[in-house]
Amino acid sequence: MKVILFNGSRRENGCTYTALDLVAKELNAAGVETEIFWVGGRALTGEIDALVAEAIEKLQEADGVVLGSPTYYASASGEMIAFLDRLYWQGEKYLRFKPAAAVTSARRAGTTGTLDNLNKYITYAQQPVITSRYWNMVHGSSPEEVLKDEEGVQIMKTIGRNMAWILKSIEAGKKAGVAQPEAEKKVWTNFIR
């Protein structure tokens, strides 16, 4: 089993990475392989097609996904939104039914808006949403401060454990003959006549 954790921060090893790393360590402890994929600035420097192609290739081998973004202007980063818009449009079939969690970091506030942004992508692709014991966020201006957010650290660790449990439950279900739902062709309704 493998989970890809997408880091939508401009800083490769900043606060969002620290949160994702906490989730990854719990997944690893449960026997789940992880990879943190840095979206970074590549999404806005003319490399988005190559970035999305790389991500889609990795998703074909993945069983779960974590979307991580810092909070900029009470929203996910522009890099992450650009990346996810393209990824979910081009790669939805590789995301469908894969459990996913949204994770955000902020110095102080705006994280609930960011979680709302990220969770909408997850539900668009029929992905089971992985939760924690509270909202999936950490606070701090530096990785060191994030690690002092005891509640946030606990939340990230819980996400990792919950994700591992769901992945193992899905695997056990498949072995027991429980079939994955079939994706239907989307029905598009236009309300303007």
N, CA, C and O of each residue as an XYZ file, in Angstrom:
772
protein
N       0.840     -1.190      0.000
C       0.000      0.000      0.000
C       0.880      1.246      0.000
O       1.958      1.276      0.592
N       0.375      2.279     -0.691
C       1.145      3.516     -0.786
C       0.210      4.719     -0.781
O      -0.875      4.692     -1.362
N       0.663      5.774     -0.109
C      -0.072      7.037     -0.074
C       0.842      8.138     -0.602
O       2.001      8.246     -0.204
N       0.291      8.965     -1.520
C       1.006     10.137     -2.017
C       0.483     11.347     -1.260
O      -0.726     11.564     -1.181
N       1.390     12.129     -0.706
C       1.038     13.336      0.031
C       1.512     14.530     -0.788
O       2.712     14.708     -0.994
N       0.567     15.349     -1.256
C       0.887     16.494     -2.105
C       1.093     17.737     -1.252
O       0.211     18.137     -0.492
N       2.270     18.342     -1.386
C       2.637     19.532     -0.628
C       2.495     20.754     -1.534
O       3.312     20.974     -2.428
N       1.448     21.545     -1.291
C       1.167     22.714     -2.118
C       1.794     23.997     -1.630
O       1.362     25.082     -2.020
N       2.805     23.901     -0.782
C       3.476     25.088     -0.261
C       4.587     25.558     -1.186
O       5.163     24.767     -1.933
N       4.882     26.847     -1.129
C       6.031     27.394     -1.863
C       7.342     26.973     -1.202
O       8.399     26.975     -1.833
N       7.257     26.616      0.066
C       8.442     26.188      0.817
C       8.447     24.662      0.890
O       7.538     24.057      1.459
N       9.454     24.061      0.324
C       9.493     22.603      0.238
C       9.488     21.924      1.604
O       8.858     20.881      1.775
N      10.179     22.503      2.569
C      10.299     21.877      3.891
C       9.754     22.760      5.001
O      10.313     22.793      6.097
N       8.670     23.473      4.730
C       8.087     24.386      5.704
C       7.031     23.735      6.582
O       7.097     22.543      6.881
N       6.070     24.526      6.984
C       5.037     24.086      7.925
C       4.119     23.017      7.338
O       3.767     22.060      8.027
N       3.733     23.169      6.083
C       2.860     22.171      5.454
C       3.592     20.840      5.337
O       3.018     19.785      5.607
N       4.854     20.890      4.937
C       5.660     19.673      4.885
C       5.727     19.010      6.260
O       5.615     17.789      6.367
N       5.905     19.799      7.292
C       6.003     19.261      8.654
C       4.727     18.522      9.028
O       4.783     17.439      9.609
N       3.573     19.106      8.696
C       2.292     18.440      8.961
C       2.183     17.139      8.167
O       1.797     16.105      8.711
N       2.525     17.194      6.882
C       2.447     15.996      6.037
C       3.415     14.914      6.520
O       3.096     13.726      6.469
N       4.582     15.320      6.982
C       5.568     14.367      7.484
C       5.048     13.643      8.722
O       5.312     12.453      8.896
N       4.311     14.346      9.584
C       3.710     13.698     10.753
C       2.709     12.628     10.320
O       2.674     11.539     10.894
N       1.899     12.936      9.314
C       0.944     11.957      8.775
C       1.707     10.777      8.182
O       1.370      9.622      8.442
N       2.727     11.067      7.391
C       3.508     10.019      6.718
C       4.167      9.076      7.721
O       4.185      7.864      7.508
N       4.704      9.615      8.804
C       5.369      8.764      9.808
C       4.392      7.771     10.429
O       4.761      6.626     10.692
N       3.157      8.191     10.664
C       2.153      7.269     11.203
C       1.788      6.211     10.177
O       1.625      5.041     10.522
N       1.658      6.610      8.927
C       1.380      5.638      7.867
C       2.518      4.625      7.763
O       2.279      3.423      7.656
N       3.752      5.115      7.795
C       4.915      4.226      7.720
C       4.938      3.246      8.887
O       5.239      2.066      8.710
N       4.617      3.742     10.079
C       4.588      2.881     11.263
C       3.543      1.775     11.137
O       3.667      0.718     11.754
N       2.513      2.032     10.331
C       1.460      1.036     10.100
C       1.759      0.165      8.878
O       0.916     -0.633      8.468
N       2.939      0.311      8.301
C       3.335     -0.509      7.167
C       2.902      0.018      5.820
O       2.910     -0.725      4.839
N       2.520      1.295      5.747
C       2.097      1.908      4.494
C       3.228      2.781      3.958
O       3.736      3.647      4.671
N       3.619      2.561      2.723
C       4.664      3.362      2.084
C       4.107      4.750      1.772
O       2.919      4.899      1.486
N       4.969      5.758      1.829
C       4.534      7.127      1.542
C       5.535      7.837      0.647
O       6.707      7.471      0.566
N       5.028      8.866     -0.020
C       5.887      9.771     -0.785
C       5.285     11.165     -0.699
O       4.104     11.365     -0.985
N       6.112     12.127     -0.300
C       5.665     13.525     -0.283
C       6.077     14.147     -1.614
O       7.259     14.209     -1.951
N       5.085     14.600     -2.352
C       5.269     15.154     -3.699
C       5.124     16.670     -3.589
O       4.048     17.174     -3.268
N       6.207     17.390     -3.857
C       6.205     18.847     -3.721
C       5.687     19.499     -4.992
O       6.305     19.407     -6.053
N       4.553     20.152     -4.867
C       3.982     20.905     -5.979
C       4.770     22.194     -6.154
O       5.189     22.535     -7.260
N       4.966     22.909     -5.045
C       5.782     24.116     -5.051
C       5.448     25.097     -6.144
O       4.305     25.175     -6.595
N       6.434     25.840     -6.568
C       6.251     26.876     -7.570
C       6.080     26.361     -8.980
O       5.707     27.124     -9.872
N       6.347     25.075     -9.206
C       6.264     24.529    -10.565
C       4.879     24.693    -11.171
O       4.732     24.744    -12.392
N       3.864     24.775    -10.320
C       2.500     24.894    -10.839
C       2.249     26.236    -11.516
O       1.334     26.367    -12.329
N       3.066     27.236    -11.178
C       2.840     28.572    -11.724
C       3.987     29.084    -12.587
O       4.028     30.271    -12.911
N       4.921     28.209    -12.967
C       6.066     28.648    -13.766
C       6.105     27.987    -15.144
O       7.175     27.824    -15.731
N       4.946     27.613    -15.650
C       4.891     27.016    -16.977
C       5.180     25.531    -17.009
O       5.278     24.947    -18.088
N       5.320     24.904    -15.849
C       5.625     23.473    -15.795
C       4.427     22.638    -15.354
O       4.588     21.459    -15.040
N       3.239     23.218    -15.323
C       2.108     22.499    -14.733
C       1.765     21.221    -15.480
O       1.385     20.234    -14.849
N       1.886     21.203    -16.803
C       1.558     19.983    -17.545
C       2.492     18.841    -17.161
O       2.044     17.712    -16.962
N       3.778     19.127    -17.058
C       4.741     18.101    -16.658
C       4.503     17.678    -15.209
O       4.600     16.495    -14.880
N       4.195     18.627    -14.359
C       3.932     18.351    -12.948
C       2.721     17.426    -12.801
O       2.771     16.450    -12.053
N       1.649     17.732    -13.506
C       0.434     16.920    -13.438
C       0.690     15.531    -14.031
O       0.206     14.534    -13.496
N       1.433     15.460    -15.113
C       1.762     14.158    -15.708
C       2.539     13.290    -14.720
O       2.272     12.095    -14.595
N       3.499     13.892    -14.020
C       4.253     13.167    -12.986
C       3.317     12.661    -11.894
O       3.402     11.509    -11.469
N       2.426     13.536    -11.451
C       1.498     13.175    -10.380
C       0.578     12.039    -10.811
O       0.344     11.105    -10.044
N       0.058     12.111    -12.024
C      -0.835     11.063    -12.522
C      -0.112      9.725    -12.597
O      -0.684      8.684    -12.274
N       1.139      9.756    -13.020
C       1.930      8.527    -13.067
C       2.056      7.917    -11.671
O       1.912      6.706    -11.502
N       2.325      8.755    -10.682
C       2.459      8.268     -9.302
C       1.124      7.784     -8.744
O       1.085      6.814     -7.987
N       0.030      8.452     -9.111
C      -1.291      8.065     -8.610
C      -1.705      6.676     -9.074
O      -2.479      5.999     -8.397
N      -1.200      6.252    -10.210
C      -1.556      4.930    -10.713
C      -1.058      3.819     -9.800
O      -1.586      2.708     -9.822
N      -0.042      4.121     -9.000
C       0.513      3.144     -8.059
C       0.036      3.385     -6.626
O       0.329      2.590     -5.734
N      -0.687      4.464     -6.405
C      -1.074      4.863     -5.047
C      -2.434      4.293     -4.656
O      -3.293      4.033     -5.499
N      -2.597      4.109     -3.349
C      -3.863      3.629     -2.794
C      -4.612      4.726     -2.055
O      -5.814      4.606     -1.816
N      -3.901      5.810     -1.686
C      -4.502      6.908     -0.958
C      -3.773      8.200     -1.239
O      -2.675      8.203     -1.795
N      -4.401      9.309     -0.845
C      -3.875     10.640     -1.162
C      -4.091     11.565      0.032
O      -5.107     11.486      0.722
N      -3.117     12.440      0.260
C      -3.286     13.533      1.221
C      -2.962     14.827      0.483
O      -1.901     14.955     -0.128
N      -3.883     15.780      0.547
C      -3.680     17.094     -0.061
C      -3.292     18.072      1.034
O      -4.061     18.273      1.974
N      -2.126     18.680      0.937
C      -1.666     19.620      1.950
C      -1.389     20.985      1.364
O      -0.751     21.109      0.319
N      -1.878     22.018      2.049
C      -1.638     23.387      1.579
C      -1.504     24.328      2.761
O      -2.169     24.157      3.783
N      -0.636     25.328      2.615
C      -0.646     26.414      3.584
C      -1.892     27.264      3.334
O      -2.561     27.127      2.310
N      -2.179     28.121      4.268
C      -3.304     29.033      4.131
C      -2.777     30.393      3.709
O      -2.043     31.048      4.448
N      -3.164     30.809      2.502
C      -2.832     32.138      1.998
C      -4.151     32.855      1.739
O      -4.974     32.356      0.971
N      -4.369     33.982      2.343
C      -5.593     34.750      2.141
C      -6.850     33.899      2.403
O      -7.815     33.944      1.640
N      -6.813     33.127      3.497
C      -7.930     32.268      3.919
C      -8.323     31.268      2.841
O      -9.500     30.939      2.691
N      -7.338     30.787      2.092
C      -7.584     29.842      1.012
C      -6.328     28.996      0.802
O      -5.255     29.302      1.321
N      -6.492     27.936      0.037
C      -5.331     27.146     -0.358
C      -4.415     28.005     -1.230
O      -4.857     28.991     -1.821
N      -3.152     27.630     -1.307
C      -2.200     28.392     -2.120
C      -2.624     28.372     -3.588
O      -3.248     27.417     -4.051
N      -2.281     29.428     -4.307
C      -2.574     29.494     -5.736
C      -1.927     28.351     -6.487
O      -2.492     27.828     -7.448
N      -0.739     27.965     -6.048
C      -0.036     26.843     -6.667
C      -0.857     25.561     -6.534
O      -1.010     24.802     -7.492
N      -1.378     25.337     -5.337
C      -2.136     24.112     -5.087
C      -3.453     24.112     -5.856
O      -3.848     23.086     -6.412
N      -4.126     25.244     -5.891
C      -5.396     25.318     -6.622
C      -5.169     25.080     -8.117
O      -5.913     24.324     -8.742
N      -4.151     25.717     -8.691
C      -3.858     25.502    -10.115
C      -3.546     24.032    -10.385
O      -4.025     23.452    -11.358
N      -2.743     23.447     -9.517
C      -2.363     22.036     -9.653
C      -3.579     21.116     -9.534
O      -3.774     20.226    -10.361
N      -4.392     21.335     -8.504
C      -5.542     20.454     -8.286
C      -6.600     20.616     -9.364
O      -7.237     19.639     -9.759
N      -6.797     21.841     -9.845
C      -7.750     22.033    -10.946
C      -7.367     21.153    -12.132
O      -8.219     20.478    -12.710
N      -6.120     21.162    -12.483
C      -5.658     20.379    -13.636
C      -5.615     18.892    -13.301
O      -6.031     18.065    -14.112
N      -5.115     18.538    -12.106
C      -4.992     17.130    -11.723
C      -6.352     16.437    -11.674
O      -6.511     15.338    -12.205
N      -7.323     17.073    -11.042
C      -8.627     16.436    -10.908
C      -9.384     16.413    -12.237
O     -10.246     15.558    -12.439
N      -9.078     17.321    -13.124
C      -9.706     17.287    -14.444
C      -9.093     16.179    -15.301
O      -9.815     15.401    -15.926
N      -7.767     16.111    -15.330
C      -7.093     15.136    -16.187
C      -6.976     13.754    -15.551
O      -6.987     12.745    -16.256
N      -6.866     13.702    -14.233
C      -6.558     12.428    -13.588
C      -7.628     11.880    -12.674
O      -7.348     11.039    -11.819
N      -8.857     12.349    -12.845
C      -9.923     11.910    -11.927
C     -10.027     10.391    -11.833
O     -10.228      9.856    -10.742
N      -9.894      9.692    -12.953
C     -10.057      8.236    -12.915
C      -8.978      7.553    -12.069
O      -9.171      6.423    -11.621
N      -7.843      8.228    -11.846
C      -6.785      7.662    -11.009
C      -6.961      8.044     -9.536
O      -6.271      7.508     -8.668
N      -7.867      8.952     -9.263
C      -8.153      9.398     -7.898
C      -9.415      8.739     -7.337
O      -9.543      8.548     -6.128
N     -10.333      8.397     -8.225
C     -11.644      7.890     -7.835
C     -11.532      6.712     -6.867
O     -10.801      5.751     -7.107
N     -12.279      6.816     -5.769
C     -12.411      5.804     -4.720
C     -11.151      5.620     -3.874
O     -11.118      4.739     -3.015
N     -10.119      6.427     -4.096
C      -8.927      6.348     -3.242
C      -9.147      7.244     -2.030
O      -9.427      8.432     -2.190
N      -9.025      6.699     -0.818
C      -9.205      7.527      0.374
C      -8.282      8.744      0.335
O      -7.143      8.667     -0.124
N      -8.801      9.863      0.826
C      -8.026     11.106      0.793
C      -8.300     11.940      2.030
O      -9.388     11.907      2.605
N      -7.286     12.683      2.418
C      -7.402     13.635      3.525
C      -6.886     14.985      3.050
O      -6.003     15.065      2.196
N      -7.448     16.029      3.612
C      -6.967     17.392      3.374
C      -6.295     17.868      4.650
O      -6.798     17.642      5.750
N      -5.145     18.536      4.493
C      -4.367     19.043      5.625
C      -3.975     20.476      5.316
O      -3.592     20.790      4.189
N      -4.070     21.347      6.313
C      -3.666     22.732      6.096
C      -2.867     23.253      7.277
O      -2.963     22.751      8.396
N      -2.076     24.275      6.991
C      -1.289     24.927      8.045
C      -1.464     26.437      7.915
O      -1.696     26.969      6.829
N      -1.346     27.102      9.049
C      -1.461     28.567      9.053
C      -0.745     29.112     10.278
O      -0.556     28.421     11.279
N      -0.358     30.359     10.164
C       0.210     31.029     11.319
C      -0.865     31.208     12.378
O      -0.628     30.988     13.565
N      -2.080     31.621     11.923
C      -3.106     31.957     12.899
C      -4.519     31.549     12.494
O      -5.189     30.859     13.262
N      -4.992     31.949     11.322
C      -6.402     31.733     10.967
C      -6.563     31.495      9.477
O      -5.601     31.593      8.716
N      -7.786     31.182      9.064
C      -8.106     30.960      7.663
C      -8.085     29.507      7.252
O      -8.394     29.177      6.107
N      -7.726     28.638      8.171
C      -7.564     27.232      7.824
C      -8.870     26.545      7.455
O      -8.866     25.644      6.616
N      -9.986     26.942      8.054
C     -11.245     26.265      7.715
C     -11.633     26.541      6.264
O     -12.186     25.667      5.596
N     -11.348     27.746      5.771
C     -11.588     28.039      4.360
C     -10.715     27.181      3.459
O     -11.166     26.711      2.415
N      -9.473     26.977      3.857
C      -8.557     26.150      3.078
C      -9.020     24.695      3.066
O      -8.991     24.039      2.025
N      -9.447     24.194      4.228
C      -9.959     22.822      4.273
C     -11.165     22.666      3.349
O     -11.305     21.659      2.655
N     -12.024     23.667      3.351
C     -13.188     23.631      2.474
C     -12.743     23.556      1.011
O     -13.288     22.764      0.241
N     -11.759     24.371      0.623
C     -11.222     24.324     -0.750
C     -10.762     22.911     -1.107
O     -11.167     22.358     -2.129
N      -9.926     22.342     -0.266
C      -9.309     21.053     -0.563
C     -10.318     19.907     -0.550
O     -10.265     19.022     -1.404
N     -11.234     19.921      0.414
C     -12.212     18.833      0.510
C     -13.144     18.775     -0.690
O     -13.657     17.706     -1.023
N     -13.368     19.901     -1.338
C     -14.236     19.883     -2.513
C     -13.626     19.076     -3.651
O     -14.350     18.416     -4.396
N     -12.323     19.120     -3.794
C     -11.673     18.289     -4.820
C     -11.883     16.811     -4.491
O     -12.227     16.009     -5.359
N     -11.671     16.474     -3.238
C     -11.781     15.079     -2.799
C     -13.182     14.529     -3.079
O     -13.325     13.429     -3.613
N     -14.195     15.285     -2.723
C     -15.554     14.775     -2.908
C     -15.948     14.749     -4.386
O     -16.821     13.973     -4.774
N     -15.322     15.578     -5.208
C     -15.592     15.590     -6.644
C     -15.259     14.237     -7.269
O     -15.933     13.797     -8.201
N     -14.233     13.590     -6.761
C     -13.752     12.342     -7.359
C     -14.210     11.102     -6.589
O     -13.617     10.033     -6.731
N     -15.259     11.236     -5.777
C     -15.809     10.101     -5.041
C     -14.776      9.431     -4.135
O     -14.769      8.208     -3.992
N     -13.915     10.228     -3.533
C     -12.893      9.686     -2.652
C     -13.412      9.662     -1.211
O     -13.922     10.674     -0.730
N     -13.292      8.536     -0.520
C     -13.650      8.525      0.896
C     -12.777      9.537      1.650
O     -11.558      9.563      1.481
N     -13.409     10.360      2.475
C     -12.706     11.435      3.180
C     -12.192     10.913      4.522
O     -12.954     10.381      5.330
N     -10.898     11.073      4.743
C     -10.285     10.657      6.000
C     -10.276     11.842      6.954
O      -9.798     12.926      6.622
N     -10.804     11.616      8.125
C     -10.881     12.672      9.128
C      -9.977     12.351     10.306
O      -9.356     11.290     10.380
N      -9.927     13.303     11.218
C      -9.194     13.124     12.461
C     -10.167     13.339     13.606
O     -11.367     13.110     13.456
N      -9.662     13.775     14.740
C     -10.523     14.010     15.884
C     -10.976     15.466     15.967
O     -11.725     15.833     16.872
N     -10.529     16.286     15.037
C     -10.902     17.687     14.939
C     -10.533     18.114     13.527
O     -10.193     17.263     12.705
N     -10.591     19.397     13.222
C     -10.245     19.833     11.876
C      -8.782     19.557     11.580
O      -7.926     19.693     12.454
N      -8.500     19.166     10.337
C      -7.160     18.735      9.919
C      -6.238     19.929      9.677
O      -5.968     20.297      8.534
N      -5.763     20.523     10.762
C      -4.922     21.720     10.634
C      -3.864     21.772     11.729
O      -4.015     21.200     12.809
N      -2.782     22.487     11.401
C      -1.736     22.810     12.374
C      -1.497     24.314     12.318
O      -1.830     24.982     11.339
N      -0.917     24.822     13.388
C      -0.623     26.258     13.450
C       0.842     26.488     13.817
O       1.433     25.740     14.596
N       1.405     27.535     13.240
C       2.781     27.925     13.523
C       3.370     28.681     12.353
O       2.933     28.530     11.212
N       4.367     29.498     12.650
C       5.054     30.270     11.606
C       6.303     29.573     11.092
O       6.911     30.024     10.122
N       6.688     28.480     11.734
C       7.876     27.722     11.340
C       7.629     26.253     11.660
O       6.749     25.931     12.459
N       8.390     25.372     11.051
C       8.242     23.956     11.383
C       8.396     23.687     12.885
O       7.699     22.840     13.443
N       9.308     24.411     13.527
C       9.511     24.226     14.966
C       8.261     24.609     15.753
O       7.905     23.941     16.724
N       7.597     25.683     15.333
C       6.361     26.089     16.002
C       5.235     25.086     15.742
O       4.438     24.806     16.638
N       5.166     24.551     14.541
C       4.148     23.541     14.230
C       4.291     22.364     15.192
O       3.293     21.851     15.698
N       5.513     21.938     15.443
C       5.736     20.797     16.332
C       5.375     21.108     17.790
O       5.213     20.193     18.598
N       5.252     22.383     18.122
C       4.809     22.777     19.464
C       3.288     22.835     19.573
O       2.747     22.938     20.674
N       2.600     22.770     18.441
C       1.129     22.746     18.426
C       0.701     21.317     18.764
O       0.477     20.505     17.867
N       0.590     21.017     20.050
C       0.331     19.652     20.490
C      -0.980     19.091     19.920
O      -1.043     17.925     19.530
N      -2.006     19.914     19.877
C      -3.276     19.452     19.326
C      -3.134     19.155     17.830
O      -3.606     18.125     17.348
N      -2.484     20.059     17.107
C      -2.280     19.853     15.682
C      -1.453     18.609     15.389
O      -1.755     17.858     14.462
N      -0.408     18.394     16.183
C       0.430     17.203     16.009
C      -0.409     15.946     16.227
O      -0.302     14.985     15.465
N      -1.242     15.954     17.265
C      -2.100     14.796     17.525
C      -3.066     14.564     16.356
O      -3.307     13.425     15.956
N      -3.609     15.643     15.822
C      -4.537     15.536     14.696
C      -3.850     14.906     13.485
O      -4.425     14.033     12.834
N      -2.626     15.341     13.176
C      -1.900     14.782     12.025
C      -1.617     13.296     12.228
O      -1.770     12.499     11.302
N      -1.209     12.929     13.423
C      -0.926     11.517     13.712
C      -2.196     10.681     13.589
O      -2.161      9.556     13.092
N      -3.303     11.231     14.040
C      -4.576     10.514     13.949
C      -4.988     10.319     12.496
O      -5.508      9.264     12.133
N      -4.760     11.327     11.667
C      -5.051     11.173     10.233
C      -4.274      9.989      9.668
O      -4.833      9.165      8.945
N      -2.992      9.906      9.996
C      -2.166      8.801      9.501
C      -2.698      7.449      9.938
O      -2.778      6.518      9.137
N      -3.062      7.339     11.206
C      -3.596      6.068     11.706
C      -4.951      5.748     11.071
O      -5.213      4.604     10.699
N      -5.811      6.767     10.949
C      -7.121      6.539     10.339
C      -7.001      6.153      8.871
O      -7.731      5.284      8.396
N      -6.085      6.791      8.151
C      -5.860      6.456      6.744
C      -5.378      5.009      6.623
O      -5.869      4.263      5.774
N      -4.424      4.608      7.463
C      -3.912      3.235      7.414
C      -5.030      2.233      7.681
O      -5.111      1.199      7.017
N      -5.887      2.534      8.647
C      -6.997      1.644      8.990
C      -7.966      1.500      7.812
O      -8.376      0.391      7.470
N      -8.326      2.626      7.199
C      -9.248      2.579      6.061
C      -8.623      1.814      4.887
O      -9.296      1.004      4.249
N      -7.357      2.063      4.603
C      -6.693      1.346      3.507
C      -6.686     -0.156      3.754
O      -6.946     -0.943      2.844
N      -6.388     -0.547      4.977
C      -6.366     -1.977      5.313
C      -7.775     -2.570      5.291
O      -7.957     -3.733      4.933
N      -8.757     -1.781      5.669
C     -10.147     -2.250      5.615
C     -10.589     -2.458      4.174
O     -11.272     -3.437      3.869
N     -10.207     -1.551      3.289
C     -10.531     -1.699      1.865
C      -9.856     -2.942      1.302
O     -10.475     -3.711      0.567
N      -8.590     -3.136      1.646
C      -7.862     -4.314      1.175
C      -8.531     -5.595      1.679
O      -8.682     -6.549      0.916
N      -8.933     -5.628      2.950
C      -9.614     -6.802      3.505
C     -10.959     -7.023      2.813
O     -11.350     -8.160      2.548
N     -11.654     -5.935      2.527
C     -12.930     -6.049      1.821
C     -12.768     -6.645      0.437
O     -13.553     -7.498      0.022
N     -11.738     -6.190     -0.281
C     -11.481     -6.739     -1.621
C     -11.197     -8.244     -1.543
O     -11.689     -9.023     -2.361
N     -10.397     -8.638     -0.549
C     -10.070    -10.062     -0.384
C     -11.310    -10.879     -0.033
O     -11.389    -12.066     -0.348
N     -12.279    -10.233      0.622
C     -13.512    -10.922      0.999
C     -14.563    -10.873     -0.110
O     -15.672    -11.380      0.063
N     -14.221    -10.266     -1.243
C     -15.128    -10.239     -2.376
C     -16.047     -9.030     -2.438
O     -17.007     -9.018     -3.208
N     -15.760     -8.015     -1.633
C     -16.562     -6.790     -1.689
C     -16.063     -5.967     -2.869
O     -14.912     -5.534     -2.902
N     -16.947     -5.762     -3.831
C     -16.551     -5.062     -5.057
C     -16.580     -3.548     -4.859
O     -17.437     -3.012     -4.157
N     -15.640     -2.889     -5.482
C     -15.619     -1.420     -5.508
C     -16.795     -0.949     -6.358
O     -17.135     -1.596     -7.348
N     -17.424      0.174     -5.985
C     -18.508      0.689     -6.825
C     -17.988      1.002     -8.230
O     -16.815      1.327     -8.414
N     -18.863      0.901     -9.195
C     -18.492      1.261    -10.562
C     -18.788      2.733    -10.783
O     -19.832      3.236    -10.368
N     -17.879      3.408    -11.430
C     -18.079      4.826    -11.729
C     -19.088      4.946    -12.867
O     -18.961      4.291    -13.902
N     -20.072      5.779    -12.658
C     -21.067      6.025    -13.691
C     -20.622      7.196    -14.555
O     -19.829      8.035    -14.127
N     -21.142      7.241    -15.767
C     -20.907      8.403    -16.614
C     -21.605      9.591    -15.957
O     -22.751      9.479    -15.521
N     -20.914     10.724    -15.887
C     -21.484     11.900    -15.238
C     -22.655     12.463    -16.018
O     -22.639     12.526    -17.247
N     -23.650     12.862    -15.286
C     -24.795     13.554    -15.857
C     -24.552     15.041    -15.650
O     -24.305     15.470    -14.523
N     -24.618     15.837    -16.713
C     -24.395     17.286    -16.629
C     -25.736     17.988    -16.799
O     -26.417     17.816    -17.810
N     -26.098     18.761    -15.822
C     -27.357     19.500    -15.876
C     -27.047     20.984    -15.969
O     -26.240     21.509    -15.201
N     -27.690     21.654    -16.911
C     -27.536     23.091    -17.067
C     -28.856     23.746    -16.655
O     -29.909     23.415    -17.200
N     -28.805     24.653    -15.714
C     -30.019     25.277    -15.194
C     -30.433     26.519    -15.960
O     -31.441     27.142    -15.629
N     -29.677     26.885    -16.971
C     -30.005     28.066    -17.772
C     -30.675     27.586    -19.055
O     -30.124     26.751    -19.773
N     -31.849     28.109    -19.340
C     -32.564     27.686    -20.551
C     -32.632     28.803    -21.549
O     -33.196     28.632    -22.629
